[in-house]
Amino acid sequence: MNYLATIEIPKGSGRRIHKGYEDHIKGQFVDFGPISDKITANGGLMPLAYGFIENTRGSDGVPDEVDVMVFSTKDLKTEDSLEVTPFAIMVREDGDQKILAHDETMELNSWDDVPEDIKKILMDFNGFKFPIVEVKNAHDAIAYVESVKTA
């Protein structure tokens, strides 16, 4: 199943760029400073294109869409939108969940398909504040996205 994702932080970027939700920045993509201020893993650089799945609402108590990390060979930029296919979901101890997905330029069917060095980076990066307690399969990733769809 495919979903529309919007990129906030390009792969390799050192900046925390997110879509604003407060009234004065609503819908704008805002630079909140260096990633390294919050996350030191991977030298404070985003390991994959990072963004959100459109028309979802996360279940972690934060009023934003479901987070997605996109495997792609494309040079994705902030505000780019593309269709992605979820293949795994990282579940963090605090309940925050990160969907792992790929676009049409790559084919990954499960967490097992991710190279070991990338797995370690993703575990360290996404588990910076609270540890990753589980990485679930594509079925669970899709079921989660479907459960938080808003449209």
Secondary structure, 3 states (H helix, E strand, C coil): CCEEEEEEECCCCCEEEEEECCHHHECCEEEEEEHHHCCCHHHHCCCCEEEEECCECCCCCCCCCEEEEEECCCCCCCCCEEEEEEEEEEEECCCCEEEEEECCCCCCCCHHHCCHHHHHHHHHHHCCCCCEEEEEEHHHHHHHHHHCECC
